[in-house]
């Protein structure tokens, strides 16, 4: 009984350490940048999405 309880506590401690480590790593990635300045982000439109493909094939019809 004691061994099973200590195993559960060990798993809980390892799980919490993993969560804290993930939060620490994510926070460090969030607040550090390579150049310190914002870069341009280009957002594009992809013309071959599902709606366009269905429309071109004639499978998308109005009811």
PDBQT receptor file of N, H, CA, C and O in Angstrom, charges set to zero:
ATOM      1  N   UNK A   1       0.821  -1.192   0.000  1.00  0.00    +0.000 N 
ATOM      2  CA  UNK A   1       0.000   0.000   0.000  1.00  0.00    +0.000 C 
ATOM      3  C   UNK A   1       0.868   1.260   0.000  1.00  0.00    +0.000 C 
ATOM      4  O   UNK A   1       0.600   2.210  -0.736  1.00  0.00    +0.000 OA
ATOM      5  N   UNK A   2       1.901   1.256   0.826  1.00  0.00    +0.000 N 
ATOM      6  H   UNK A   2       2.118   0.484   1.424  1.00  0.00    +0.000 HD
ATOM      7  CA  UNK A   2       2.794   2.414   0.922  1.00  0.00    +0.000 C 
ATOM      8  C   UNK A   2       3.562   2.612  -0.386  1.00  0.00    +0.000 C 
ATOM      9  O   UNK A   2       3.788   3.743  -0.817  1.00  0.00    +0.000 OA
ATOM     10  N   UNK A   3       3.961   1.502  -1.014  1.00  0.00    +0.000 N 
ATOM     11  H   UNK A   3       3.778   0.583  -0.664  1.00  0.00    +0.000 HD
ATOM     12  CA  UNK A   3       4.718   1.593  -2.252  1.00  0.00    +0.000 C 
ATOM     13  C   UNK A   3       3.851   2.157  -3.375  1.00  0.00    +0.000 C 
ATOM     14  O   UNK A   3       4.329   2.933  -4.203  1.00  0.00    +0.000 OA
ATOM     15  N   UNK A   4       2.578   1.769  -3.402  1.00  0.00    +0.000 N 
ATOM     16  H   UNK A   4       2.189   1.139  -2.729  1.00  0.00    +0.000 HD
ATOM     17  CA  UNK A   4       1.662   2.267  -4.425  1.00  0.00    +0.000 C 
ATOM     18  C   UNK A   4       1.430   3.775  -4.238  1.00  0.00    +0.000 C 
ATOM     19  O   UNK A   4       1.337   4.513  -5.218  1.00  0.00    +0.000 OA
ATOM     20  N   UNK A   5       1.340   4.225  -2.996  1.00  0.00    +0.000 N 
ATOM     21  H   UNK A   5       1.416   3.626  -2.200  1.00  0.00    +0.000 HD
ATOM     22  CA  UNK A   5       1.126   5.651  -2.730  1.00  0.00    +0.000 C 
ATOM     23  C   UNK A   5       2.354   6.465  -3.120  1.00  0.00    +0.000 C 
ATOM     24  O   UNK A   5       2.228   7.544  -3.700  1.00  0.00    +0.000 OA
ATOM     25  N   UNK A   6       3.543   5.948  -2.803  1.00  0.00    +0.000 N 
ATOM     26  H   UNK A   6       3.645   5.072  -2.333  1.00  0.00    +0.000 HD
ATOM     27  CA  UNK A   6       4.766   6.673  -3.159  1.00  0.00    +0.000 C 
ATOM     28  C   UNK A   6       4.953   6.717  -4.677  1.00  0.00    +0.000 C 
ATOM     29  O   UNK A   6       5.504   7.685  -5.202  1.00  0.00    +0.000 OA
ATOM     30  N   UNK A   7       4.506   5.689  -5.380  1.00  0.00    +0.000 N 
ATOM     31  H   UNK A   7       4.059   4.902  -4.954  1.00  0.00    +0.000 HD
ATOM     32  CA  UNK A   7       4.584   5.685  -6.846  1.00  0.00    +0.000 C 
ATOM     33  C   UNK A   7       3.654   6.745  -7.428  1.00  0.00    +0.000 C 
ATOM     34  O   UNK A   7       4.022   7.433  -8.380  1.00  0.00    +0.000 OA
ATOM     35  N   UNK A   8       2.453   6.883  -6.866  1.00  0.00    +0.000 N 
ATOM     36  H   UNK A   8       2.154   6.324  -6.093  1.00  0.00    +0.000 HD
ATOM     37  CA  UNK A   8       1.514   7.909  -7.335  1.00  0.00    +0.000 C 
ATOM     38  C   UNK A   8       2.068   9.310  -7.087  1.00  0.00    +0.000 C 
ATOM     39  O   UNK A   8       1.930  10.197  -7.928  1.00  0.00    +0.000 OA
ATOM     40  N   UNK A   9       2.691   9.499  -5.936  1.00  0.00    +0.000 N 
ATOM     41  H   UNK A   9       2.804   8.777  -5.253  1.00  0.00    +0.000 HD
ATOM     42  CA  UNK A   9       3.285  10.805  -5.619  1.00  0.00    +0.000 C 
ATOM     43  C   UNK A   9       4.432  11.113  -6.575  1.00  0.00    +0.000 C 
ATOM     44  O   UNK A   9       4.572  12.251  -7.024  1.00  0.00    +0.000 OA
ATOM     45  N   UNK A  10       5.249  10.119  -6.888  1.00  0.00    +0.000 N 
ATOM     46  H   UNK A  10       5.135   9.195  -6.522  1.00  0.00    +0.000 HD
ATOM     47  CA  UNK A  10       6.359  10.311  -7.823  1.00  0.00    +0.000 C 
ATOM     48  C   UNK A  10       5.843  10.682  -9.209  1.00  0.00    +0.000 C 
ATOM     49  O   UNK A  10       6.381  11.585  -9.848  1.00  0.00    +0.000 OA
ATOM     50  N   UNK A  11       4.814  10.000  -9.674  1.00  0.00    +0.000 N 
ATOM     51  H   UNK A  11       4.376   9.266  -9.155  1.00  0.00    +0.000 HD
ATOM     52  CA  UNK A  11       4.226  10.317 -10.978  1.00  0.00    +0.000 C 
ATOM     53  C   UNK A  11       3.648  11.726 -10.973  1.00  0.00    +0.000 C 
ATOM     54  O   UNK A  11       3.803  12.460 -11.949  1.00  0.00    +0.000 OA
ATOM     55  N   UNK A  12       2.987  12.111  -9.893  1.00  0.00    +0.000 N 
ATOM     56  H   UNK A  12       2.861  11.515  -9.100  1.00  0.00    +0.000 HD
ATOM     57  CA  UNK A  12       2.421  13.459  -9.788  1.00  0.00    +0.000 C 
ATOM     58  C   UNK A  12       3.513  14.521  -9.809  1.00  0.00    +0.000 C 
ATOM     59  O   UNK A  12       3.367  15.544 -10.477  1.00  0.00    +0.000 OA
ATOM     60  N   UNK A  13       4.602  14.290  -9.088  1.00  0.00    +0.000 N 
ATOM     61  H   UNK A  13       4.721  13.458  -8.546  1.00  0.00    +0.000 HD
ATOM     62  CA  UNK A  13       5.710  15.249  -9.060  1.00  0.00    +0.000 C 
ATOM     63  C   UNK A  13       6.346  15.370 -10.443  1.00  0.00    +0.000 C 
ATOM     64  O   UNK A  13       6.647  16.476 -10.892  1.00  0.00    +0.000 OA
ATOM     65  N   UNK A  14       6.550  14.241 -11.120  1.00  0.00    +0.000 N 
ATOM     66  H   UNK A  14       6.305  13.342 -10.755  1.00  0.00    +0.000 HD
ATOM     67  CA  UNK A  14       7.126  14.290 -12.468  1.00  0.00    +0.000 C 
ATOM     68  C   UNK A  14       6.199  15.008 -13.447  1.00  0.00    +0.000 C 
ATOM     69  O   UNK A  14       6.660  15.771 -14.295  1.00  0.00    +0.000 OA
ATOM     70  N   UNK A  15       4.907  14.767 -13.331  1.00  0.00    +0.000 N 
ATOM     71  H   UNK A  15       4.532  14.147 -12.642  1.00  0.00    +0.000 HD
ATOM     72  CA  UNK A  15       3.934  15.433 -14.190  1.00  0.00    +0.000 C 
ATOM     73  C   UNK A  15       3.928  16.942 -13.952  1.00  0.00    +0.000 C 
ATOM     74  O   UNK A  15       3.908  17.724 -14.903  1.00  0.00    +0.000 OA
ATOM     75  N   UNK A  16       3.944  17.346 -12.685  1.00  0.00    +0.000 N 
ATOM     76  H   UNK A  16       3.960  16.710 -11.914  1.00  0.00    +0.000 HD
ATOM     77  CA  UNK A  16       3.982  18.774 -12.374  1.00  0.00    +0.000 C 
ATOM     78  C   UNK A  16       5.280  19.420 -12.845  1.00  0.00    +0.000 C 
ATOM     79  O   UNK A  16       5.272  20.559 -13.311  1.00  0.00    +0.000 OA
ATOM     80  N   UNK A  17       6.404  18.695 -12.725  1.00  0.00    +0.000 N 
ATOM     81  H   UNK A  17       6.411  17.770 -12.346  1.00  0.00    +0.000 HD
ATOM     82  CA  UNK A  17       7.676  19.227 -13.214  1.00  0.00    +0.000 C 
ATOM     83  C   UNK A  17       7.631  19.401 -14.728  1.00  0.00    +0.000 C 
ATOM     84  O   UNK A  17       8.173  20.371 -15.257  1.00  0.00    +0.000 OA
ATOM     85  N   UNK A  18       6.993  18.477 -15.420  1.00  0.00    +0.000 N 
ATOM     86  H   UNK A  18       6.552  17.689 -14.990  1.00  0.00    +0.000 HD
ATOM     87  CA  UNK A  18       6.862  18.587 -16.871  1.00  0.00    +0.000 C 
ATOM     88  C   UNK A  18       6.009  19.799 -17.253  1.00  0.00    +0.000 C 
ATOM     89  O   UNK A  18       6.335  20.517 -18.198  1.00  0.00    +0.000 OA
ATOM     90  N   UNK A  19       4.933  20.020 -16.530  1.00  0.00    +0.000 N 
ATOM     91  H   UNK A  19       4.668  19.436 -15.762  1.00  0.00    +0.000 HD
ATOM     92  CA  UNK A  19       4.074  21.175 -16.804  1.00  0.00    +0.000 C 
ATOM     93  C   UNK A  19       4.815  22.481 -16.532  1.00  0.00    +0.000 C 
ATOM     94  O   UNK A  19       4.766  23.403 -17.346  1.00  0.00    +0.000 OA
ATOM     95  N   UNK A  20       5.498  22.565 -15.399  1.00  0.00    +0.000 N 
ATOM     96  H   UNK A  20       5.539  21.816 -14.738  1.00  0.00    +0.000 HD
ATOM     97  CA  UNK A  20       6.237  23.783 -15.057  1.00  0.00    +0.000 C 
ATOM     98  C   UNK A  20       7.352  24.026 -16.072  1.00  0.00    +0.000 C 
ATOM     99  O   UNK A  20       7.585  25.168 -16.470  1.00  0.00    +0.000 OA
ATOM    100  N   UNK A  21       8.034  22.980 -16.489  1.00  0.00    +0.000 N 
ATOM    101  H   UNK A  21       7.845  22.053 -16.166  1.00  0.00    +0.000 HD
ATOM    102  CA  UNK A  21       9.079  23.125 -17.498  1.00  0.00    +0.000 C 
ATOM    103  C   UNK A  21       8.523  23.603 -18.829  1.00  0.00    +0.000 C 
ATOM    104  O   UNK A  21       9.144  24.427 -19.500  1.00  0.00    +0.000 OA
ATOM    105  N   UNK A  22       7.368  23.098 -19.216  1.00  0.00    +0.000 N 
ATOM    106  H   UNK A  22       6.863  22.428 -18.671  1.00  0.00    +0.000 HD
ATOM    107  CA  UNK A  22       6.728  23.550 -20.455  1.00  0.00    +0.000 C 
ATOM    108  C   UNK A  22       6.305  24.994 -20.397  1.00  0.00    +0.000 C 
ATOM    109  O   UNK A  22       6.456  25.733 -21.371  1.00  0.00    +0.000 OA
ATOM    110  N   UNK A  23       5.770  25.405 -19.254  1.00  0.00    +0.000 N 
ATOM    111  H   UNK A  23       5.647  24.805 -18.463  1.00  0.00    +0.000 HD
ATOM    112  CA  UNK A  23       5.377  26.809 -19.084  1.00  0.00    +0.000 C 
ATOM    113  C   UNK A  23       6.601  27.706 -19.113  1.00  0.00    +0.000 C 
ATOM    114  O   UNK A  23       6.577  28.770 -19.732  1.00  0.00    +0.000 OA
ATOM    115  N   UNK A  24       7.670  27.288 -18.449  1.00  0.00    +0.000 N 
ATOM    116  H   UNK A  24       7.689  26.423 -17.947  1.00  0.00    +0.000 HD
ATOM    117  CA  UNK A  24       8.895  28.082 -18.441  1.00  0.00    +0.000 C 
ATOM    118  C   UNK A  24       9.477  28.203 -19.845  1.00  0.00    +0.000 C 
ATOM    119  O   UNK A  24       9.873  29.291 -20.261  1.00  0.00    +0.000 OA
ATOM    120  N   UNK A  25       9.529  27.100 -20.571  1.00  0.00    +0.000 N 
ATOM    121  H   UNK A  25       9.207  26.216 -20.233  1.00  0.00    +0.000 HD
ATOM    122  CA  UNK A  25      10.081  27.129 -21.925  1.00  0.00    +0.000 C 
ATOM    123  C   UNK A  25       9.217  27.988 -22.850  1.00  0.00    +0.000 C 
ATOM    124  O   UNK A  25       9.747  28.780 -23.629  1.00  0.00    +0.000 OA
ATOM    125  N   UNK A  26       7.906  27.841 -22.772  1.00  0.00    +0.000 N 
ATOM    126  H   UNK A  26       7.475  27.198 -22.139  1.00  0.00    +0.000 HD
ATOM    127  CA  UNK A  26       7.017  28.645 -23.608  1.00  0.00    +0.000 C 
ATOM    128  C   UNK A  26       7.117  30.126 -23.292  1.00  0.00    +0.000 C 
ATOM    129  O   UNK A  26       7.093  30.962 -24.195  1.00  0.00    +0.000 OA
ATOM    130  N   UNK A  27       7.230  30.451 -22.012  1.00  0.00    +0.000 N 
ATOM    131  H   UNK A  27       7.250  29.772 -21.278  1.00  0.00    +0.000 HD
ATOM    132  CA  UNK A  27       7.379  31.864 -21.635  1.00  0.00    +0.000 C 
ATOM    133  C   UNK A  27       8.685  32.440 -22.104  1.00  0.00    +0.000 C 
ATOM    134  O   UNK A  27       8.749  33.602 -22.505  1.00  0.00    +0.000 OA
ATOM    135  N   UNK A  28       9.744  31.631 -22.057  1.00  0.00    +0.000 N 
ATOM    136  H   UNK A  28       9.693  30.687 -21.731  1.00  0.00    +0.000 HD
ATOM    137  CA  UNK A  28      11.033  32.141 -22.520  1.00  0.00    +0.000 C 
ATOM    138  C   UNK A  28      11.023  32.343 -24.033  1.00  0.00    +0.000 C 
ATOM    139  O   UNK A  28      11.684  33.252 -24.536  1.00  0.00    +0.000 OA
ATOM    140  N   UNK A  29      10.290  31.518 -24.759  1.00  0.00    +0.000 N 
ATOM    141  H   UNK A  29       9.753  30.780 -24.351  1.00  0.00    +0.000 HD
ATOM    142  CA  UNK A  29      10.184  31.689 -26.203  1.00  0.00    +0.000 C 
ATOM    143  C   UNK A  29       9.313  32.885 -26.558  1.00  0.00    +0.000 C 
ATOM    144  O   UNK A  29       9.509  33.521 -27.594  1.00  0.00    +0.000 OA
ATOM    145  N   UNK A  30       8.359  33.185 -25.703  1.00  0.00    +0.000 N 
ATOM    146  H   UNK A  30       8.199  32.668 -24.862  1.00  0.00    +0.000 HD
ATOM    147  CA  UNK A  30       7.443  34.293 -25.965  1.00  0.00    +0.000 C 
ATOM    148  C   UNK A  30       8.121  35.641 -25.797  1.00  0.00    +0.000 C 
ATOM    149  O   UNK A  30       7.867  36.563 -26.573  1.00  0.00    +0.000 OA
ATOM    150  N   UNK A  31       8.977  35.767 -24.798  1.00  0.00    +0.000 N 
ATOM    151  H   UNK A  31       9.183  35.019 -24.168  1.00  0.00    +0.000 HD
ATOM    152  CA  UNK A  31       9.559  37.061 -24.479  1.00  0.00    +0.000 C 
ATOM    153  C   UNK A  31      10.961  37.291 -25.038  1.00  0.00    +0.000 C 
ATOM    154  O   UNK A  31      11.554  38.340 -24.785  1.00  0.00    +0.000 OA
ATOM    155  N   UNK A  32      11.495  36.349 -25.782  1.00  0.00    +0.000 N 
ATOM    156  H   UNK A  32      11.013  35.497 -25.987  1.00  0.00    +0.000 HD
ATOM    157  CA  UNK A  32      12.791  36.548 -26.421  1.00  0.00    +0.000 C 
ATOM    158  C   UNK A  32      12.618  36.542 -27.923  1.00  0.00    +0.000 C 
ATOM    159  O   UNK A  32      11.814  35.781 -28.461  1.00  0.00    +0.000 OA
ATOM    160  N   UNK A  33      13.360  37.377 -28.591  1.00  0.00    +0.000 N 
ATOM    161  H   UNK A  33      14.013  37.996 -28.154  1.00  0.00    +0.000 HD
ATOM    162  CA  UNK A  33      13.346  37.389 -30.046  1.00  0.00    +0.000 C 
ATOM    163  C   UNK A  33      14.776  37.511 -30.535  1.00  0.00    +0.000 C 
ATOM    164  O   UNK A  33      15.658  37.973 -29.812  1.00  0.00    +0.000 OA
ATOM    165  N   UNK A  34      14.992  37.091 -31.769  1.00  0.00    +0.000 N 
ATOM    166  H   UNK A  34      14.275  36.716 -32.357  1.00  0.00    +0.000 HD
ATOM    167  CA  UNK A  34      16.353  37.081 -32.285  1.00  0.00    +0.000 C 
ATOM    168  C   UNK A  34      16.863  38.478 -32.611  1.00  0.00    +0.000 C 
ATOM    169  O   UNK A  34      18.038  38.776 -32.401  1.00  0.00    +0.000 OA
ATOM    170  N   UNK A  35      15.981  39.341 -33.125  1.00  0.00    +0.000 N 
ATOM    171  H   UNK A  35      15.026  39.099 -33.296  1.00  0.00    +0.000 HD
ATOM    172  CA  UNK A  35      16.452  40.668 -33.514  1.00  0.00    +0.000 C 
ATOM    173  C   UNK A  35      15.893  41.782 -32.630  1.00  0.00    +0.000 C 
ATOM    174  O   UNK A  35      16.452  42.879 -32.590  1.00  0.00    +0.000 OA
ATOM    175  N   UNK A  36      14.817  41.516 -31.934  1.00  0.00    +0.000 N 
ATOM    176  H   UNK A  36      14.363  40.625 -31.966  1.00  0.00    +0.000 HD
ATOM    177  CA  UNK A  36      14.235  42.539 -31.086  1.00  0.00    +0.000 C 
ATOM    178  C   UNK A  36      13.249  43.439 -31.808  1.00  0.00    +0.000 C 
ATOM    179  O   UNK A  36      12.566  44.240 -31.170  1.00  0.00    +0.000 OA
ATOM    180  N   UNK A  37      13.160  43.324 -33.129  1.00  0.00    +0.000 N 
ATOM    181  H   UNK A  37      13.715  42.674 -33.648  1.00  0.00    +0.000 HD
ATOM    182  CA  UNK A  37      12.231  44.143 -33.897  1.00  0.00    +0.000 C 
ATOM    183  C   UNK A  37      11.203  43.241 -34.561  1.00  0.00    +0.000 C 
ATOM    184  O   UNK A  37      11.456  42.064 -34.820  1.00  0.00    +0.000 OA
ATOM    185  N   UNK A  38      10.046  43.814 -34.828  1.00  0.00    +0.000 N 
ATOM    186  H   UNK A  38       9.840  44.770 -34.618  1.00  0.00    +0.000 HD
ATOM    187  CA  UNK A  38       9.013  43.068 -35.528  1.00  0.00    +0.000 C 
ATOM    188  C   UNK A  38       9.381  42.899 -36.985  1.00  0.00    +0.000 C 
ATOM    189  O   UNK A  38       9.993  43.782 -37.586  1.00  0.00    +0.000 OA
ATOM    190  N   UNK A  39       9.014  41.780 -37.544  1.00  0.00    +0.000 N 
ATOM    191  H   UNK A  39       8.517  41.063 -37.055  1.00  0.00    +0.000 HD
ATOM    192  CA  UNK A  39       9.266  41.520 -38.956  1.00  0.00    +0.000 C 
ATOM    193  C   UNK A  39       7.941  41.528 -39.702  1.00  0.00    +0.000 C 
ATOM    194  O   UNK A  39       6.877  41.419 -39.093  1.00  0.00    +0.000 OA
ATOM    195  N   UNK A  40       8.006  41.655 -41.001  1.00  0.00    +0.000 N 
ATOM    196  H   UNK A  40       8.870  41.743 -41.496  1.00  0.00    +0.000 HD
ATOM    197  CA  UNK A  40       6.813  41.652 -41.830  1.00  0.00    +0.000 C 
ATOM    198  C   UNK A  40       6.280  40.236 -41.955  1.00  0.00    +0.000 C 
ATOM    199  O   UNK A  40       7.027  39.294 -42.223  1.00  0.00    +0.000 OA
ATOM    200  N   UNK A  41       4.987  40.104 -41.758  1.00  0.00    +0.000 N 
ATOM    201  H   UNK A  41       4.381  40.869 -41.540  1.00  0.00    +0.000 HD
ATOM    202  CA  UNK A  41       4.322  38.826 -41.928  1.00  0.00    +0.000 C 
ATOM    203  C   UNK A  41       3.373  38.963 -43.104  1.00  0.00    +0.000 C 
ATOM    204  O   UNK A  41       2.522  39.853 -43.110  1.00  0.00    +0.000 OA
ATOM    205  N   UNK A  42       3.504  38.096 -44.102  1.00  0.00    +0.000 N 
ATOM    206  H   UNK A  42       4.195  37.373 -44.097  1.00  0.00    +0.000 HD
ATOM    207  CA  UNK A  42       2.647  38.123 -45.275  1.00  0.00    +0.000 C 
ATOM    208  C   UNK A  42       1.611  37.019 -45.152  1.00  0.00    +0.000 C 
ATOM    209  O   UNK A  42       1.944  35.846 -44.981  1.00  0.00    +0.000 OA
ATOM    210  N   UNK A  43       0.347  37.416 -45.243  1.00  0.00    +0.000 N 
ATOM    211  H   UNK A  43       0.076  38.369 -45.381  1.00  0.00    +0.000 HD
ATOM    212  CA  UNK A  43      -0.748  36.463 -45.185  1.00  0.00    +0.000 C 
ATOM    213  C   UNK A  43      -1.343  36.385 -46.576  1.00  0.00    +0.000 C 
ATOM    214  O   UNK A  43      -1.761  37.397 -47.138  1.00  0.00    +0.000 OA
ATOM    215  N   UNK A  44      -1.383  35.193 -47.127  1.00  0.00    +0.000 N 
ATOM    216  H   UNK A  44      -1.043  34.370 -46.671  1.00  0.00    +0.000 HD
ATOM    217  CA  UNK A  44      -1.877  35.025 -48.486  1.00  0.00    +0.000 C 
ATOM    218  C   UNK A  44      -3.176  34.248 -48.543  1.00  0.00    +0.000 C 
ATOM    219  O   UNK A  44      -3.612  33.666 -47.550  1.00  0.00    +0.000 OA
ATOM    220  N   UNK A  45      -3.779  34.246 -49.697  1.00  0.00    +0.000 N 
ATOM    221  H   UNK A  45      -3.424  34.719 -50.504  1.00  0.00    +0.000 HD
ATOM    222  CA  UNK A  45      -5.007  33.524 -49.948  1.00  0.00    +0.000 C 
ATOM    223  C   UNK A  45      -4.687  32.373 -50.864  1.00  0.00    +0.000 C 
ATOM    224  O   UNK A  45      -4.081  32.568 -51.918  1.00  0.00    +0.000 OA
ATOM    225  N   UNK A  46      -5.080  31.186 -50.485  1.00  0.00    +0.000 N 
ATOM    226  H   UNK A  46      -5.573  31.028 -49.629  1.00  0.00    +0.000 HD
ATOM    227  CA  UNK A  46      -4.829  30.016 -51.316  1.00  0.00    +0.000 C 
ATOM    228  C   UNK A  46      -6.074  29.760 -52.148  1.00  0.00    +0.000 C 
ATOM    229  O   UNK A  46      -7.149  29.501 -51.606  1.00  0.00    +0.000 OA
ATOM    230  N   UNK A  47      -5.929  29.832 -53.460  1.00  0.00    +0.000 N 
ATOM    231  H   UNK A  47      -5.056  30.042 -53.900  1.00  0.00    +0.000 HD
ATOM    232  CA  UNK A  47      -7.079  29.736 -54.345  1.00  0.00    +0.000 C 
ATOM    233  C   UNK A  47      -7.582  28.310 -54.518  1.00  0.00    +0.000 C 
ATOM    234  O   UNK A  47      -8.678  28.123 -55.047  1.00  0.00    +0.000 OA
ATOM    235  N   UNK A  48      -6.852  27.323 -54.108  1.00  0.00    +0.000 N 
ATOM    236  H   UNK A  48      -5.962  27.475 -53.679  1.00  0.00    +0.000 HD
ATOM    237  CA  UNK A  48      -7.267  25.939 -54.322  1.00  0.00    +0.000 C 
ATOM    238  C   UNK A  48      -7.813  25.319 -53.036  1.00  0.00    +0.000 C 
ATOM    239  O   UNK A  48      -7.472  24.186 -52.698  1.00  0.00    +0.000 OA
ATOM    240  N   UNK A  49      -8.653  26.053 -52.328  1.00  0.00    +0.000 N 
ATOM    241  H   UNK A  49      -8.930  26.974 -52.603  1.00  0.00    +0.000 HD
ATOM    242  CA  UNK A  49      -9.259  25.455 -51.145  1.00  0.00    +0.000 C 
ATOM    243  C   UNK A  49     -10.443  24.583 -51.569  1.00  0.00    +0.000 C 
ATOM    244  O   UNK A  49     -10.769  24.511 -52.753  1.00  0.00    +0.000 OA
ATOM    245  N   UNK A  50     -11.076  23.930 -50.615  1.00  0.00    +0.000 N 
ATOM    246  H   UNK A  50     -10.811  23.988 -49.653  1.00  0.00    +0.000 HD
ATOM    247  CA  UNK A  50     -12.110  22.955 -50.936  1.00  0.00    +0.000 C 
ATOM    248  C   UNK A  50     -13.309  23.572 -51.642  1.00  0.00    +0.000 C 
ATOM    249  O   UNK A  50     -13.870  22.970 -52.558  1.00  0.00    +0.000 OA
ATOM    250  N   UNK A  51     -13.703  24.764 -51.223  1.00  0.00    +0.000 N 
ATOM    251  H   UNK A  51     -13.248  25.253 -50.479  1.00  0.00    +0.000 HD
ATOM    252  CA  UNK A  51     -14.872  25.410 -51.824  1.00  0.00    +0.000 C 
ATOM    253  C   UNK A  51     -14.600  25.733 -53.286  1.00  0.00    +0.000 C 
ATOM    254  O   UNK A  51     -15.471  25.507 -54.126  1.00  0.00    +0.000 OA
ATOM    255  N   UNK A  52     -13.440  26.245 -53.614  1.00  0.00    +0.000 N 
ATOM    256  H   UNK A  52     -12.733  26.428 -52.932  1.00  0.00    +0.000 HD
ATOM    257  CA  UNK A  52     -13.109  26.559 -55.004  1.00  0.00    +0.000 C 
ATOM    258  C   UNK A  52     -13.029  25.304 -55.858  1.00  0.00    +0.000 C 
ATOM    259  O   UNK A  52     -13.492  25.306 -56.998  1.00  0.00    +0.000 OA
ATOM    260  N   UNK A  53     -12.450  24.236 -55.328  1.00  0.00    +0.000 N 
ATOM    261  H   UNK A  53     -12.073  24.235 -54.402  1.00  0.00    +0.000 HD
ATOM    262  CA  UNK A  53     -12.336  22.988 -56.085  1.00  0.00    +0.000 C 
ATOM    263  C   UNK A  53     -13.722  22.427 -56.376  1.00  0.00    +0.000 C 
ATOM    264  O   UNK A  53     -13.990  22.007 -57.502  1.00  0.00    +0.000 OA
ATOM    265  N   UNK A  54     -14.614  22.413 -55.373  1.00  0.00    +0.000 N 
ATOM    266  H   UNK A  54     -14.396  22.755 -54.459  1.00  0.00    +0.000 HD
ATOM    267  CA  UNK A  54     -15.965  21.917 -55.593  1.00  0.00    +0.000 C 
ATOM    268  C   UNK A  54     -16.717  22.780 -56.595  1.00  0.00    +0.000 C 
ATOM    269  O   UNK A  54     -17.464  22.270 -57.431  1.00  0.00    +0.000 OA
ATOM    270  N   UNK A  55     -16.512  24.107 -56.504  1.00  0.00    +0.000 N 
ATOM    271  H   UNK A  55     -15.906  24.521 -55.825  1.00  0.00    +0.000 HD
ATOM    272  CA  UNK A  55     -17.202  25.014 -57.426  1.00  0.00    +0.000 C 
ATOM    273  C   UNK A  55     -16.713  24.801 -58.846  1.00  0.00    +0.000 C 
ATOM    274  O   UNK A  55     -17.520  24.790 -59.775  1.00  0.00    +0.000 OA
ATOM    275  N   UNK A  56     -15.411  24.631 -59.037  1.00  0.00    +0.000 N 
ATOM    276  H   UNK A  56     -14.755  24.639 -58.282  1.00  0.00    +0.000 HD
ATOM    277  CA  UNK A  56     -14.876  24.407 -60.378  1.00  0.00    +0.000 C 
ATOM    278  C   UNK A  56     -15.301  23.074 -60.963  1.00  0.00    +0.000 C 
ATOM    279  O   UNK A  56     -15.488  22.967 -62.175  1.00  0.00    +0.000 OA
ATOM    280  N   UNK A  57     -15.456  22.073 -60.142  1.00  0.00    +0.000 N 
ATOM    281  H   UNK A  57     -15.304  22.160 -59.158  1.00  0.00    +0.000 HD
ATOM    282  CA  UNK A  57     -15.901  20.754 -60.622  1.00  0.00    +0.000 C 
ATOM    283  C   UNK A  57     -17.408  20.696 -60.855  1.00  0.00    +0.000 C 
ATOM    284  O   UNK A  57     -17.905  19.730 -61.434  1.00  0.00    +0.000 OA
ATOM    285  N   UNK A  58     -18.131  21.706 -60.416  1.00  0.00    +0.000 N 
ATOM    286  H   UNK A  58     -17.728  22.491 -59.946  1.00  0.00    +0.000 HD
ATOM    287  CA  UNK A  58     -19.570  21.723 -60.576  1.00  0.00    +0.000 C 
ATOM    288  C   UNK A  58     -20.292  20.940 -59.506  1.00  0.00    +0.000 C 
ATOM    289  O   UNK A  58     -21.483  20.663 -59.643  1.00  0.00    +0.000 OA
ATOM    290  N   UNK A  59     -19.601  20.577 -58.447  1.00  0.00    +0.000 N 
ATOM    291  H   UNK A  59     -18.633  20.801 -58.335  1.00  0.00    +0.000 HD
ATOM    292  CA  UNK A  59     -20.214  19.796 -57.380  1.00  0.00    +0.000 C 
ATOM    293  C   UNK A  59     -20.887  20.684 -56.340  1.00  0.00    +0.000 C 
ATOM    294  O   UNK A  59     -21.608  20.181 -55.479  1.00  0.00    +0.000 OA
ATOM    295  N   UNK A  60     -20.667  21.978 -56.402  1.00  0.00    +0.000 N 
ATOM    296  H   UNK A  60     -20.081  22.387 -57.101  1.00  0.00    +0.000 HD
ATOM    297  CA  UNK A  60     -21.261  22.894 -55.451  1.00  0.00    +0.000 C 
ATOM    298  C   UNK A  60     -22.388  23.632 -56.168  1.00  0.00    +0.000 C 
ATOM    299  O   UNK A  60     -22.135  24.514 -56.988  1.00  0.00    +0.000 OA
ATOM    300  N   UNK A  61     -23.616  23.273 -55.861  1.00  0.00    +0.000 N 
ATOM    301  H   UNK A  61     -23.821  22.556 -55.194  1.00  0.00    +0.000 HD
ATOM    302  CA  UNK A  61     -24.764  23.871 -56.542  1.00  0.00    +0.000 C 
ATOM    303  C   UNK A  61     -25.682  24.484 -55.505  1.00  0.00    +0.000 C 
ATOM    304  O   UNK A  61     -25.706  24.062 -54.349  1.00  0.00    +0.000 OA
ATOM    305  N   UNK A  62     -26.441  25.487 -55.932  1.00  0.00    +0.000 N 
ATOM    306  H   UNK A  62     -26.421  25.829 -56.872  1.00  0.00    +0.000 HD
ATOM    307  CA  UNK A  62     -27.440  26.102 -55.066  1.00  0.00    +0.000 C 
ATOM    308  C   UNK A  62     -28.705  25.274 -55.098  1.00  0.00    +0.000 C 
ATOM    309  O   UNK A  62     -29.061  24.707 -56.131  1.00  0.00    +0.000 OA
ATOM    310  N   UNK A  63     -29.383  25.203 -53.964  1.00  0.00    +0.000 N 
ATOM    311  H   UNK A  63     -29.094  25.664 -53.125  1.00  0.00    +0.000 HD
ATOM    312  CA  UNK A  63     -30.666  24.478 -53.889  1.00  0.00    +0.000 C 
ATOM    313  C   UNK A  63     -31.800  25.442 -53.905  1.00  0.00    +0.000 C 
ATOM    314  O   UNK A  63     -32.959  25.032 -53.850  1.00  0.00    +0.000 OA
TER     315      UNK A  63
